Amino acid sequence: MKMDQQKIKRINELYKKSKAEGLTDAERKEQKILRQEYMELVRRNLRGQLNNIDIEQKDGTVINLGEKYGAKFEKKGN
């Protein structure tokens, strides 16, 4: 999944405004929601990448991290 470029632009606009002059309550709420959405996408993408990593053990066996650990995290909702 990928975040819409307009939302990323808006996150940056709100950040700059917060530093320059401050945000209204509505803008702070919008910023919080956009940041949460962005962080969830980052977590999902990272989890997807980690789930596709294979590690070769000293004995030559190959372990896929997604098969070994992925299901544990999905059950927790992380």
C-alpha positions, 0 to 999 in steps of 0.5 A, a space after each residue: 500500500 502507498 500513501 497518497 502524495 496529497 496526504 504526504 504534502 498535507 502532513 508536511 504543510 501542517 508540520 511547517 505551519 506548526 513550527 511557524 505559527 501553530 495549529 488550530 485544534 482542527 489542524 492538530 486533529 487532522 495532523 494526528 490522524 494523517 500521522 497515524 495513517 502514515 505510520 500504519 502504512 510504514 509498519 505494514 510495509 516493513 512487516 511485509 518486507 520482514 516476512 519475505 526474508 529467508 535466513 540460512 542456518 549454520 546447518 544449511 536449513 532455510 527459515 522464512 521469518 514470515 512463516 516463523 514469526 509473521 503469524 504471531 504478530 498478525 494475531 496480536 494485530 500489530 
